[in-house]
Amino acid sequence: MSKNIQNYFTTGELSQLCKIPRKTLLYYDKLGLITPELVDENGYRYYKRSQLFLLQLILTLRQLDVPIARIKDYLANRSPQNYRDLFNERIDFFTQEIARLQTMKKKLQSELGKLDHIADITLDKIMLVHEQAHYLYLSNATEENECFKKRSTHIAQMFSNLQNDITLTTNGFGYIYDTEILQDFSTKHLKHYYYMLHDKLATPHCHQKPEGDYLTLYFQGVYMFNNKKYLQMLAEYCNEHQLTPISPLYVTSLCDYWLTGDTDKYIYKLELQIK
């Protein structure tokens, strides 16, 4: 080898100086970002001084979450103007990322508020509550004869679609039944699954749950094992007080597998708008 390798850095030396794994250098070489200046007959790799600086540039751009392809493009076309363009791109990226993180923070704070609400819930008591309008994200409509597995695919598809529309999904999950379920407790009256939204979305799946007076009932336990008892309570209450349901039945899971592994501690909320 004609060049004086004493003035070059080995892969180990360069990775140690820059505090990165050796495999990162090998990966960057494979991608064509930074290739050793010399490779001897034994396969040892050597990097020159200017490549130390080039590696520092690459690592800085990676810290800024610049995609590998964009880094490769910039390295091949370095100039003050392209540098300006690259950093303006990053400013736009981080502006959007800050907005996304602020939305996520707001969502997490709201979740903590929901926990406070759950702690104050009164179980097994029908209440008349005036609710403000808010939005729900609906699943595709279910059909009367669908099996349990098919209905479960509606839930999975709903949450998959939600990932394209909102920053973070948590445990705001529920069911919508037509009011016939108060006379016939079978699952054939299930129409949609839903996820509670903070804001309106520009999608046909977004449904407004209207403002109004709702009979509200909280109970503990798994819905499918306890629903008949509590649906009967709602039906009898409507008959006794001559109330007419004017909305579907909304069933919201407030405390479920997100919060406990004990299904006996699950908490559901039943709501039915009346006049």
N, C-alpha and C positions, 0 to 999 in steps of 0.2 A: 504494500500500500504506500503510494507516494506521498500522501499528505501526512503531516505530523498529527497523529491522533491524540497526542497529549493536550492539544488545544480544543479537543472536542469533548462533548458530554456523552456518556453512555446512557442507555435507557434508564438504568437505575439511578444514576446521578441526576438526570434531568427530572425524573419523577419525584425524587426526594427534595430537590430544590424547590419545585413548584407544589409540593405536598399533594400529589395525586397518585393514584395507583399506576403501576407499570402498564396494566391492561388498558388503561385509558389512552396512553400513548399509542399502544398497538391498535386500538380501536380507531383513533384519529388517523393513523397511517392507512388503515384499511379503507377509511372513508375518503382519503385523499386530502385531508386538511393539512397535515404536517407529516412529511415523509423524511426519514433519516437522510442526512447528507451523504453518509457513507455506510455501506454494509460490507463487512470483510468476508473472507472465504469461509469463516466459521459461523456466519450468520449474525455476528455481533453488530449492533446498530450504533451509529454515532451521529450526534447532532451538533451543529455549529452554533456559535454565540447568537447570531441573528435569529436562529430558530427558538432560542430561549425567549426572546422578546415576542416572537410570533405566537408562541404558546401562551404567553401572558395575555396577548390580545384575544386569542381564542377562548381562554378561560373566563375573561371578563365578559365577553359576549354571551357565553353560556350562563354566567351569573344573571345576565339580563334576559334570560329565557329566549334568546335568539335561536330559531330553529337551525339545525345543522346545515340544511340546504341553503339557507340565507347566509350563514357564515361563509360557506364555501364560495358562494357568489360574490360576497364582499371581498374576500381574500384575493379573488381573481380580478377585482375591479376597484382597487383602493384609490380613493381620491377624496379631497376635502368635501366635495359636493355629495359623493356617495356616503361619506361618513355622516354628513348632515341628514341625508335622507334616512339612513339607518336609525339614527337616534330619534328622529321625528316619529318614525314607525314605533319605536319603543315607548315614546311618550304617549302615543295614542293607545298602545296596548295596555300600559299601566293605568291610564285614565279609565279605561273600560274595566280593568281588573279591580281597581279601587271601588268602582261602583258595584261590581259583582260582590265583593267582599263586604261592603257596607250593607247590601241587601241580605247577605247571609247572616251578618251580625244581628240585623233587625229580626230576622226569622228566629234565630236562637233565643233572643230576648223574649220574643213572643212565646216560644215554647216554655220558657221558665214561668211566664205568666200563666200558662195553661196548667202547669203543675200546682200553682197556688190555688187555682180554681178547683182542681180536682180534690185538693185537701179540704175544701169548704163545702163539698157537695153533700146534700141531704138525700139519702137513698130511700126508695120505696114510697115516695110521696108525690102525688100529682100536684103540679103548680101551674098557674096561668102566668106566662112570662111574655112580655112584649119584646120581640126580637127585631133588630134592625136588619135590613136587607144585606145579604152578602152572597158571594159567588162560590159555586161548586164546579169542579171539573168532573164531567160525567164519563163513565165508561161507555162502550157501545151497548146498545140495548140488549138485554137478555131475552131469551125465548122460553116459553112455558115448559117445554119438554127437554131442556138442556140438562145434561148430567152435571154432577158436581165438578168434574174435571174441566168441562167446557166453561162453566161459570168462572172457574178459577183463572182460565186463560184471559177472560175479560179484565180481571184485576191486574194480571201481569202486564197486559198490553196497555192498560191505562197508565200504570206507573212508568212504563217504558216511554210512552208518548210524553208524559209530563217532563221527563228529563230534557226535552227540547224546548220547553216553555218556561220553566221556573228553575231557580238556582238550587233549591234544596227541597226534598220531600221528607216529611217526618211521619208522624202517626195519625194524621187527620183523615181517617178513613171511615167510610160509611156505606149505607145501603138506602135505596129508595124503593118503597113498596106502594102500590096503589091502595086506596082506602078500604078496598074489599077485604084486606087482610084482617080487619077488625071483626069480620064475621066468619072468615075462613082463614085459619092460621097457617095454611100451606105456603111453601116457598114459590108457588107458581105466580104469586103476586109481586115477586121481585122484578123491578124494571131496570134499574141501573145500580152500579156501584159508583161511589163518588169520592173525591178528595177535596177538602176544604181549602179555598184560595183566599189570599189576602186582597188581591186586586183582580179586576176583570181582565180576561185574556181574549185576544182576537182569534178565537177558534170556535167552531160550532159545538165543541164539547163543553164550552163555558155556559153554565146555567145560573140564573139568578134565583136564589131562595128569597121569596118576597118578605118585606116587612109586614109584621102583623102580630096578633095574639096567638100564642102557641101553648097548647097543653104540653107540659114538659115533665118527664119522668126519668129518674136515674135509677139504675139497679146494678147489682153486682153479680158476676158470673158470666158464663159463656152464653151469648145470645141464643144460639140454636137450641140450647138445653133449657132456657128459661123464658123464651119469648111468649109462650102461650099465656102464662100467668099474668104478665104485664100488659100484653095486648088486651086481655080480658078486662083488666083494670081500666084501661083507657076507654074501651067500648062501653063499659058500665057507667063510667063517669059521664060520658057524652049523653047517654040515655037519661040518666038521673037529672042532669042539668039542662037537658034539651039543647044541646050544642050540636052544630052541624059541621063536620070536617069539610074544609075547602082546599086542602092541599094533600099531596101524598104524605105518607109516613116517612119521616127521616130518622134513620137509626145511625148514630155516630159512636164509633169506638173511641173512648177517651183514654182508657187505661188497658193496654193489651200487651202483646209480647215485647213491645218496645220498652215497657216499664217493669214487667214482672214475668217470672217463669211459672207463677202459680195461677192457673186459669180461674180458680175460684175468686181471685182478686181482680179480675177484669171488670171494667165499669163501662156501661153503655148509657147513652142518652137517647130517649125517644121523644120526638117532637111532631106535633100535629096541629096545623093551623086551623082555627075554628071561628065560627061566627055565631 
